[in-house]
Amino acid sequence: MAVAPSLIPGLDEMVRNGDSKRLADAGRRIAELFLSGVANYRSDHIDLFDGVLIDLVPHAELAARADLAERLSLLANAPRGLVGQLAREDDVAIAGPLLRRSPVIDEKALIEIANAKGQGHLLAMSERRTLSSDLTDIIVRRGDREVVRRAAGNAGALFSQAGYSALIKRASRDGVLTLAVGQRQDLSVAQLKDLLAGSIDPVRRRLYDLVKPVRQSAIRQAMKDISGVAERVEGRRDFTPAQRTVSALHGAGHLNENVLLGFAKSYKYEESVAALAAMSGVKLATLDQLFAGDRYDPILIVGKAIGFEWATVRALILLRLGSHRIPSPADIEAARANFTRLMPSSAERVVGFWKTRQTF
């Protein structure tokens, strides 16, 4: 370590003797020296600090390394070698801040880390101000649901054609991801059509609510192209007429499971949700959001808590998907099996919790 004596006497001896405590203390002092004067250092000064700190920082405790990583992540002239070393640490508390925002890490290093590390590293990386399409290809391929959602919602991320195809495929099983992808400004008309073709009706309507008028027009046209007819997809449903219908049925003592089954089989969404709200005690707005989620579990839970037959629950699942989508027999069988295994007492507790919520 030729540069060591210019920073701290006896450093070479400490390294040779392997005195971790003294090395950690030396690293702390040199790091503070660097940070206190970083605004005035030339590039050769920074290289000097880099060469020393690379050997000393690994001896510091986790908390100290995490604090140093946080502070270095904000610097445009942070020591490159040290930043790369910390960004490759397994502990996300250390690597995360640098992967999330450091301008010093180059594309090659990011791609190497994205291919090698776990979901915490990928999640931090997905929050960078900009992401190249080469990097998002890896994130979409390796990332879990949370990682991919975060990357899709990053306005500074670029996606290749292959990356978008993978995103749209994953979005067919994830309503939250559909909303994130559907709001991207760089989504083409053809990609929007593919996204909508794989989504369920409540998610389409939620997306319609969220996007700008120009994109709303594109959604209407895409739905027309998909179905062959002009399909209404306006998002903010008016439940008032349905609530009046359900209230009248309830007042006359005619609101029951058979009536709900009829609504669901006829794909009368507003009437079905209004009837289910009246029968379960769960707020209508909450049920509407649960139906728009990326899983059918809430329907199974409400159905089990009320004591519905499987035929009614099945009809509600099909209603959620919309008349244009036919689920695979395997998916329906899996839902039936889950419904059968679900304990009524557990379902009642969950529904009781939902009753206290305004929305989800």
C-alpha positions as CSV (number, residue, x, y, z in Angstrom):
1,M,0.0,0.0,0.0
2,A,2.3,2.7,-1.3
3,V,0.0,5.6,-0.5
4,A,-0.8,4.6,3.0
5,P,2.0,6.5,4.9
6,S,0.7,9.8,3.4
7,L,-2.6,9.3,5.2
8,I,-1.9,7.5,8.4
9,P,1.5,6.4,9.8
10,G,1.8,2.7,10.5
11,L,-1.1,1.6,8.3
12,D,1.0,-1.0,6.4
13,E,1.9,-2.6,9.7
14,M,-1.7,-2.8,10.8
15,V,-2.7,-4.5,7.6
16,R,0.2,-7.0,7.9
17,N,-0.7,-7.8,11.5
18,G,-4.4,-8.1,10.7
19,D,-5.6,-5.9,13.6
20,S,-9.2,-5.5,12.5
21,K,-10.2,-3.2,15.3
22,R,-7.3,-0.8,14.6
23,L,-8.0,-1.0,10.9
24,A,-11.6,-0.2,11.4
25,D,-10.8,2.8,13.5
26,A,-8.3,4.0,10.9
27,G,-10.9,3.5,8.2
28,R,-13.4,5.6,10.1
29,R,-10.9,8.4,10.6
30,I,-9.8,8.4,7.0
31,A,-13.4,8.3,5.7
32,E,-14.3,11.3,7.9
33,L,-11.2,13.1,6.6
34,F,-12.4,12.4,3.0
35,L,-16.0,13.4,3.6
36,S,-15.0,16.7,5.4
37,G,-13.0,17.9,2.4
38,V,-14.5,16.1,-0.6
39,A,-15.6,19.4,-2.2
40,N,-12.0,20.5,-2.6
41,Y,-10.3,17.3,-3.7
42,R,-8.8,16.8,-7.1
43,S,-9.2,13.4,-8.9
44,D,-5.8,12.2,-7.8
45,H,-6.7,13.0,-4.2
46,I,-9.8,10.9,-4.5
47,D,-7.9,8.1,-6.0
48,L,-5.5,8.2,-3.0
49,F,-8.4,7.9,-0.6
50,D,-9.9,5.2,-2.7
51,G,-6.8,3.0,-2.7
52,V,-6.6,3.2,1.1
53,L,-10.3,2.9,2.0
54,I,-10.8,-0.2,-0.1
55,D,-8.6,-2.1,2.3
56,L,-9.9,-0.5,5.5
57,V,-13.7,-0.3,5.1
58,P,-14.3,-4.0,5.0
59,H,-13.0,-4.2,8.6
60,A,-15.7,-1.7,9.9
61,E,-18.9,-2.9,11.5
62,L,-22.0,-3.3,9.4
63,A,-23.7,-0.1,10.8
64,A,-20.6,1.9,10.0
65,R,-20.4,0.6,6.4
66,A,-24.1,1.3,5.9
67,D,-23.7,4.9,7.1
68,L,-20.7,5.4,4.9
69,A,-22.6,4.0,1.9
70,E,-25.5,6.3,2.6
71,R,-23.2,9.4,2.6
72,L,-21.2,8.3,-0.5
73,S,-24.4,7.6,-2.4
74,L,-25.0,11.4,-2.6
75,L,-21.6,12.3,-4.0
76,A,-20.8,12.7,-7.7
77,N,-17.1,12.4,-6.9
78,A,-17.2,9.4,-4.5
79,P,-14.2,7.0,-4.7
80,R,-15.3,4.6,-7.5
81,G,-13.5,1.5,-6.3
82,L,-14.9,1.8,-2.8
83,V,-18.4,2.5,-4.1
84,G,-18.2,-0.6,-6.3
85,Q,-17.0,-2.6,-3.4
86,L,-19.9,-1.5,-1.1
87,A,-22.5,-1.9,-3.8
88,R,-21.5,-5.5,-4.2
89,E,-22.0,-6.3,-0.5
90,D,-24.7,-8.9,0.3
91,D,-26.3,-6.7,2.9
92,V,-28.9,-4.4,1.3
93,A,-28.5,-1.9,4.1
94,I,-25.0,-1.3,2.7
95,A,-25.5,-1.8,-1.0
96,G,-29.0,-0.4,-1.3
97,P,-28.3,3.4,-1.0
98,L,-25.6,3.2,-3.7
99,L,-27.6,1.0,-6.0
100,R,-30.6,3.3,-5.5
101,R,-28.9,6.7,-6.3
102,S,-25.1,6.7,-6.7
103,P,-24.0,8.4,-9.9
104,V,-20.6,6.8,-9.7
105,I,-21.7,3.2,-10.4
106,D,-21.4,2.5,-14.2
107,E,-23.7,0.4,-16.3
108,K,-21.4,-2.5,-16.5
109,A,-21.3,-2.8,-12.7
110,L,-25.0,-2.4,-12.4
111,I,-25.7,-5.2,-14.9
112,E,-23.2,-7.5,-13.1
113,I,-24.8,-6.8,-9.7
114,A,-28.3,-7.3,-11.2
115,N,-27.4,-10.7,-12.5
116,A,-25.7,-11.8,-9.3
117,K,-27.6,-10.4,-6.3
118,G,-31.0,-10.9,-4.8
119,Q,-34.4,-9.2,-4.7
120,G,-33.3,-6.5,-2.3
121,H,-30.6,-5.3,-4.6
122,L,-32.9,-5.4,-7.6
123,L,-35.5,-3.4,-5.7
124,A,-33.0,-0.7,-4.8
125,M,-31.8,-0.6,-8.4
126,S,-35.3,-0.3,-9.8
127,E,-35.6,3.0,-8.0
128,R,-32.7,4.7,-9.8
129,R,-33.5,7.9,-11.6
130,T,-32.8,6.3,-15.0
131,L,-32.6,2.6,-16.0
132,S,-31.4,1.4,-19.4
133,S,-33.3,-1.2,-21.3
134,D,-30.4,-3.7,-20.9
135,L,-30.8,-3.3,-17.1
136,T,-34.6,-3.5,-17.1
137,D,-34.4,-6.7,-19.2
138,I,-32.6,-8.3,-16.3
139,I,-34.9,-6.8,-13.7
140,V,-38.1,-8.0,-15.4
141,R,-36.6,-11.5,-15.9
142,R,-35.2,-11.9,-12.4
143,G,-37.3,-9.6,-10.2
144,D,-40.2,-10.6,-8.0
145,R,-43.6,-8.9,-8.1
146,E,-42.6,-5.9,-6.0
147,V,-39.4,-5.3,-8.0
148,V,-41.1,-5.5,-11.3
149,R,-44.0,-3.2,-10.2
150,R,-41.4,-0.6,-9.0
151,A,-39.5,-0.7,-12.2
152,A,-42.7,-0.4,-14.3
153,G,-43.7,2.7,-12.3
154,N,-40.3,4.3,-12.8
155,A,-40.8,7.1,-15.4
156,G,-37.0,7.1,-16.0
157,A,-36.9,3.4,-16.9
158,L,-36.5,2.3,-20.5
159,F,-37.9,-1.1,-21.7
160,S,-36.9,-3.0,-24.8
161,Q,-39.6,-4.7,-26.9
162,A,-38.7,-8.0,-25.2
163,G,-38.9,-6.3,-21.9
164,Y,-42.3,-4.9,-22.6
165,S,-43.6,-8.2,-23.8
166,A,-42.5,-9.8,-20.6
167,L,-44.0,-7.0,-18.5
168,I,-47.4,-7.4,-20.3
169,K,-47.3,-11.1,-19.8
170,R,-46.7,-10.7,-16.1
171,A,-49.4,-8.0,-15.9
172,S,-52.1,-10.5,-17.0
173,R,-51.7,-12.0,-13.5
174,D,-51.1,-8.8,-11.6
175,G,-53.7,-5.9,-11.7
176,V,-51.3,-3.5,-9.9
177,L,-48.7,-4.1,-12.5
178,T,-51.3,-3.5,-15.3
179,L,-52.0,-0.1,-13.8
180,A,-48.3,0.8,-13.7
181,V,-47.6,-0.3,-17.2
182,G,-50.8,1.2,-18.6
183,Q,-49.8,4.7,-17.3
184,R,-46.4,4.6,-19.0
185,Q,-46.0,7.4,-21.5
186,D,-43.8,5.3,-23.8
187,L,-46.3,2.5,-24.1
188,S,-47.3,2.1,-27.8
189,V,-50.9,1.6,-29.0
190,A,-50.2,-2.0,-29.9
191,Q,-48.7,-2.7,-26.5
192,L,-51.7,-1.0,-24.8
193,K,-54.0,-3.3,-26.7
194,D,-52.0,-6.4,-25.6
195,L,-52.1,-5.2,-22.0
196,L,-55.9,-4.6,-22.1
197,A,-56.5,-8.0,-23.8
198,G,-54.9,-9.8,-20.8
199,S,-56.6,-7.7,-18.1
200,I,-59.9,-8.0,-16.3
201,D,-62.7,-5.6,-16.5
202,P,-62.4,-3.9,-13.1
203,V,-58.7,-3.2,-13.7
204,R,-59.4,-1.7,-17.1
205,R,-61.9,0.6,-15.6
206,R,-59.4,1.6,-12.8
207,L,-56.8,2.3,-15.4
208,Y,-59.2,4.4,-17.4
209,D,-59.8,6.6,-14.3
210,L,-56.0,7.1,-13.8
211,V,-54.8,8.0,-17.3
212,K,-55.1,11.3,-19.2
213,P,-57.9,11.9,-21.7
214,V,-55.7,11.1,-24.7
215,R,-54.9,7.7,-23.2
216,Q,-58.6,7.2,-22.3
217,S,-59.4,7.5,-26.0
218,A,-56.7,5.0,-26.8
219,I,-58.2,2.6,-24.3
220,R,-61.7,2.9,-25.8
221,Q,-60.3,2.3,-29.3
222,A,-58.3,-0.7,-28.1
223,M,-61.3,-2.3,-26.5
224,K,-63.2,-1.8,-29.7
225,D,-60.5,-3.5,-31.6
226,I,-60.3,-6.3,-29.1
227,S,-64.0,-7.0,-29.0
228,G,-65.0,-6.0,-32.5
229,V,-67.7,-3.6,-31.0
230,A,-67.6,-0.3,-29.3
231,E,-67.2,-1.4,-25.6
232,R,-67.9,1.0,-22.8
233,V,-65.0,1.1,-20.4
234,E,-65.6,4.4,-18.6
235,G,-64.1,3.9,-15.2
236,R,-66.1,5.6,-12.5
237,R,-69.1,3.4,-12.2
238,D,-72.4,4.8,-11.1
239,F,-73.7,2.4,-8.4
240,T,-76.8,4.6,-7.6
241,P,-79.3,2.8,-9.8
242,A,-78.0,-0.6,-8.7
243,Q,-78.2,0.4,-5.0
244,R,-81.8,1.5,-5.5
245,T,-82.6,-1.9,-7.1
246,V,-80.9,-3.8,-4.4
247,S,-82.5,-1.7,-1.7
248,A,-86.0,-2.4,-3.1
249,L,-85.3,-6.1,-3.2
250,H,-84.0,-6.1,0.3
251,G,-87.0,-4.1,1.5
252,A,-89.4,-6.6,-0.1
253,G,-87.5,-9.6,1.4
254,H,-86.4,-10.8,-2.0
255,L,-82.6,-10.3,-1.8
256,N,-81.0,-13.7,-1.6
257,E,-78.3,-15.8,-3.1
258,N,-80.3,-16.7,-6.2
259,V,-80.9,-13.1,-7.0
260,L,-77.1,-12.4,-6.7
261,L,-76.4,-15.5,-8.9
262,G,-78.7,-14.1,-11.5
263,F,-77.0,-10.7,-11.5
264,A,-73.5,-12.3,-11.8
265,K,-74.5,-14.7,-14.6
266,S,-75.9,-11.7,-16.5
267,Y,-72.6,-9.8,-16.0
268,K,-74.4,-7.0,-14.1
269,Y,-71.4,-5.8,-12.2
270,E,-73.0,-2.9,-10.3
271,E,-76.0,-4.9,-9.2
272,S,-73.8,-7.8,-8.2
273,V,-71.4,-5.7,-6.1
274,A,-74.3,-3.7,-4.5
275,A,-76.1,-7.0,-3.6
276,L,-72.9,-8.5,-2.2
277,A,-72.3,-5.3,-0.1
278,A,-75.8,-5.5,1.3
279,M,-75.6,-9.2,2.1
280,S,-72.1,-9.1,3.6
281,G,-72.0,-5.7,5.3
282,V,-68.7,-4.8,3.6
283,K,-68.7,-1.3,2.2
284,L,-69.5,-1.1,-1.5
285,A,-66.3,0.9,-2.3
286,T,-64.2,-1.7,-0.5
287,L,-65.8,-4.6,-2.5
288,D,-65.3,-2.7,-5.8
289,Q,-61.6,-2.3,-5.0
290,L,-61.3,-5.9,-3.9
291,F,-62.8,-7.1,-7.2
292,A,-60.3,-5.0,-9.1
293,G,-57.3,-6.7,-7.3
294,D,-55.1,-9.2,-9.0
295,R,-56.5,-12.2,-7.1
296,Y,-59.9,-13.8,-6.7
297,D,-59.3,-14.7,-3.0
298,P,-61.6,-11.9,-1.6
299,I,-64.5,-13.4,-3.5
300,L,-63.8,-16.8,-2.0
301,I,-63.6,-15.3,1.5
302,V,-66.8,-13.3,1.2
303,G,-68.6,-16.2,-0.3
304,K,-67.5,-18.6,2.5
305,A,-68.3,-16.1,5.2
306,I,-71.9,-15.6,3.9
307,G,-72.3,-19.4,3.3
308,F,-72.7,-19.2,-0.5
309,E,-72.7,-22.3,-2.7
310,W,-69.8,-22.8,-5.1
311,A,-71.9,-22.0,-8.1
312,T,-72.5,-18.4,-6.9
313,V,-68.8,-17.9,-6.0
314,R,-67.8,-19.3,-9.5
315,A,-70.2,-16.8,-11.2
316,L,-68.7,-13.9,-9.2
317,I,-65.2,-15.0,-10.3
318,L,-66.4,-15.1,-13.9
319,L,-68.0,-11.7,-13.5
320,R,-64.7,-10.3,-12.2
321,L,-62.9,-11.5,-15.3
322,G,-65.6,-10.0,-17.6
323,S,-67.6,-11.7,-20.4
324,H,-64.7,-11.6,-22.9
325,R,-62.3,-13.8,-20.8
326,I,-62.7,-17.5,-20.2
327,P,-60.6,-18.9,-17.4
328,S,-58.8,-22.2,-17.8
329,P,-60.5,-25.3,-16.2
330,A,-57.4,-25.7,-14.1
331,D,-57.8,-22.2,-12.6
332,I,-61.5,-22.7,-11.8
333,E,-60.7,-26.1,-10.2
334,A,-57.9,-24.5,-8.1
335,A,-60.4,-21.8,-7.0
336,R,-63.0,-24.4,-6.1
337,A,-60.4,-26.4,-4.1
338,N,-59.4,-23.3,-2.2
339,F,-63.0,-22.4,-1.5
340,T,-63.7,-25.9,-0.1
341,R,-60.6,-25.8,2.2
342,L,-61.4,-22.3,3.5
343,M,-62.6,-22.3,7.1
344,P,-65.8,-20.3,7.7
345,S,-64.5,-18.9,10.9
346,S,-61.3,-17.6,9.2
347,A,-63.4,-16.0,6.4
348,E,-65.7,-14.3,8.9
349,R,-62.7,-12.7,10.7
350,V,-61.4,-11.3,7.4
351,V,-64.8,-10.0,6.4
352,G,-65.1,-8.4,9.8
353,F,-61.9,-6.6,9.3
354,W,-63.0,-5.4,5.8
355,K,-66.1,-4.0,7.3
356,T,-64.0,-1.5,9.3
357,R,-62.2,-0.3,6.1
358,Q,-63.4,2.5,3.8
359,T,-61.3,1.3,0.9
360,F,-58.3,-0.9,0.0
